[in-house]
Amino acid sequence: MRFPPRATRIGAAAALLSALLVGGSVTATSANAAATAVGSICYSDLPSQAHDTLDLIEQGGPYPYSQDGTVFRNLEGVLPGQSTGYYHEYTVITPGSSTRGARRIVTGEEYQEDYYTADHYASFDLVDHDC
């Protein structure tokens, strides 16, 4: 089961994402400054293993690693600041790797708020599911 389930909630994060995606003004706070460090990536440009992970998330598992679905604490501060428990992480399998590797999908509570990282949280791209 996915924790938490995808839900559509309107809030500060939705307003921030909307402003970042379609343009507009955003007040400069530490959370907003972190959000500007997040890039974007088209769903179609993700590696196939990321598609597999997103499918598993939608299905609620089962996941290949016990760490999948656990709370992502955003200690690096790259993602927009949120309360503990807002983000959850999932492994994107790296072919040929004997470990979990560095690739992850980190989800937020907003519907389709999915971030991809290929460098173990040093940078993130918000997944655009419409391209």
Secondary structure, 3 states (H helix, E strand, C coil): CCCCCCCCCCCHHHHHHHHHHHCCCCCCCHHHHHHCCCEEEEHHHCCHHHHHHHHHHHHCCCCCCCCCCEEECCCCCCCCCCCCCCEEEEECCCCCCCCCCCCEEEECCCCCCEEEECCCCCCCEEEECCC
